[in-house]
Amino acid sequence: MTKILSACGLDCPTCECYEAHKAGDDERKNDIAIRWSKNYDANLSAEDIACDGCMSDGTHFSWCDKCPIRACVVGKGYESCAECADFPCETNAFLYNAVPLAKETIEKLRV
């Protein structure tokens, strides 16, 4: 399994934002910005498509700094939801309903 870089269990290295940023692929970053702007009612540019993983010390996609899951994990001094006795909880329910694989990843880390 790829090292988890997110607080919630999403596999950052397989995220298209992370991949395009790491590859320096400006054409792909522009495509992602257009699609994500439409899909998420946002106004993103290719420059916004940059992320080294939400728990990294590097660049974060703008949502990472607003994410309630990341804020909770950082606030508790954890690396991910896997360390929390309250997992799963109301804070992460919105994501796990949309991306069950992220919850499964955290569950595997808890074993």
N, C-alpha and C positions, 0 to 999 in steps of 0.2 A: 504494500500500500504506500502511496505517496505521502510524504510528511504533510500533515495538516497544518496549514498556515492560517486558518480562520478560527474564530472563536466558536462557531456554530457547527462545524463539521463539513462545510463546503470544502471541496478540494481545490484550493486556489490555483494550483498549477494547471488545472484543466479548464479554468475560466477563460473565456475568450478575451476579456480585458487584460488579464494577467499575461496570457500568451502573446497577444499583440504588442503589449508594452515591452516584454522581455525580448521579443524579436525585433523591436524597432520598426514594425511594419505600419507605416503611416497610412497606407491605403486601407488596410484592414481596420485600423483605428478609426478612420473616417467612416467606414461602413458601419461599424459598431455604434458610433456616435449617432448616426442617422437613425438606425433601427431602434436603439435604446431611447432616443429622444421621442420617437413616435410611440413606442410601446409603454413608456413610463411617464409620458406627458412631461418631458424635461427639455432643457435646451442645452444639449451637450455638444462639444466640439471634439475633434480628434485629440486635442491636447488634454481633454478630460479623461481620456481612456488611458489611464496609467495607474498601475497598482503592483506592488511587490508582495501583496498578501496582507490581510487586515491586521494580523498580529505581528507583522514585521516592523522593524524600525525605519523602513524605507517609505516610499510613496504609497499613499492609500487613495483608492477611488473615493470620490466625494461622499458616497453613501456610507462608506465604512465609518467615517467620523460622526455619522448620525444614527448608526445602527444601535438599537436598544440592546441587542444580544451582546455585541462587542463591548458596549459601555458596562453592562452587568459583569461580564467576564473580567474586564480590566479592573473594574471597581472592587472585585473580590480577590484580585491578585492571582487569578487562574490563567492557564494557557488556553483552556477551552471549557465548554459546558460539561465535558466528561468528568471534571473534578468536582462538580457541584452536587450536593446531596439533594437539591430540589429539582434535578433534571428528571423528566421534562417539566417545563413550567409555562405559565402564561406568557412570559417574555419571549420565548422561542417558538410558541405554538404556531404563529403566522408563517414562519419559515418551514417548519416541519410538515405543516399541512400542504404546502406548495412543493416542497422538495423532500420527500420521505427518505431519500438516500442520505441526506445530511444527518438525519436523526439516526439512521442505521449505522453510519460511520461513528457517531458519538457513542452509541450503544456498544459497539465493538471495542472502543477504547476503554470503556468502563469495566470490561471483563477482567 
